[in-house]
């Protein structure tokens, strides 16, 4: 009987170099073991991205490690974040993490909330 080698799973999210650098800087300050990313209901468009420092790995967290940065994906958010690229941008007026999410249907005018659909694999 031939043994079956499982296919490696793709990362739920990708992290740009700018986002990885910012996460590494913050992790160096000892805030937590990783940055936990998720989504929650709220805002005028229906959903908001969430970020908080995780003190420990959750039982069902998805772990993404890239370029020396570590993020944990809340298990309830995975289907909304598949294929997302996390970036860190600095402009004249603000700086912060941004999400380029192919599952995003729309966003509110202020940019604080989004409408997301669950990931659907292409046939």
N, C-alpha and C positions, 0 to 999 in steps of 0.2 A: 504494500500500500504506500503510495507516494505521499510525502508530507506536503501540507499546504502552507505556503508562506503568505501571511496576510499582507495586503497592499498597505504601504504607509499612508496615513491619513494626512490630507493637506491641512495647513494651518487655517484656523478660523479667520484670523486677521493677520495683516502684514503691518509692520512698523517701519516708517521711514527713518533715515539716519537722524533727522532733526528730532523726531519723537523719541527715538532710542537715547539720544544724547541727553535730552531733558529728563527722561525717566532715570537714567543712570545718575545724573546729578542729584535728583531728589532721593534716590535710593541710598546714595552715599551719606545722606544726612540721617539715615537710620529710621525713616518714617514707618517702614513695614517690610514684609518679605517680598511684596510685589504690589503693583497697581491693579486693583480689580475694576474691570469695565463691565457695564451692563446697560440695560435700558429699563425705563419705568413709564407707566402711564402718567401723562401730565402735559401741561402746556397747551397752547391753542391749536397745535397741529396734531396732538394726540399722544406723543411719546417724547421722552427726553433721554439723552445719554447720561449715564451716571459714572462717576469715578470716585474711588476711595482707596485708602491704603489698607491692604489686607495684612492682618497680624499673623495669619496662618492660612494654609491651603485648605479650601473647602473640599468636602468629600467628592463633589461632582464638578468642581471647577475645571475648565479647560485651560491648560497652561500653554502660553506662547512665549518662547524665549528666542530673542533675535538681537544680534549686535550688542550683547551684554545687558539688555533690558529684559525684564520679566513682567508680563501682565497675566492676569487671571481673568477668564471670561466667565461671568455668572452663567450657570447652566440654563437659566430661563431666557437668556439673551442670545444664545448661540444661533438659533434659527434666523434671527434678525440681523446678525453681524457677519455671517459667512460672506467672505469676499471683500470685507471692508479694509481700507487702508487708513491707519491712524497716523496723523502728521502733527507737527508742532510748528505753528507759524507766529511770527512776530511782525507787527505792522507799526506804523506811527502811533496809532491809537490804542492798540491792544495786543496781547499775546495769549496763546492758549492752544490746547489740543483741538484738532479738527478731524472729522471723519468723512472719508470719501466712501460712501456706502452704496453699492449697486441695488440694494433692497429699499432705498429711500424713494418714496413716491412723491413727496412734497415736503416743504418746510414753511414755517411761519415767517412773517415779515421781519421779525426781530432776530431770527436765526437761533433761537433758544430751544425750539422744539421741532420735531419732524414727524412725518407720517411714514411708517415702515410697514413693509409686507414681509411675511416669512419667506425664506429662501425656497426656491423651487428649482430642482435640478432640471437641466435641459435634456430632452430625450434625444 
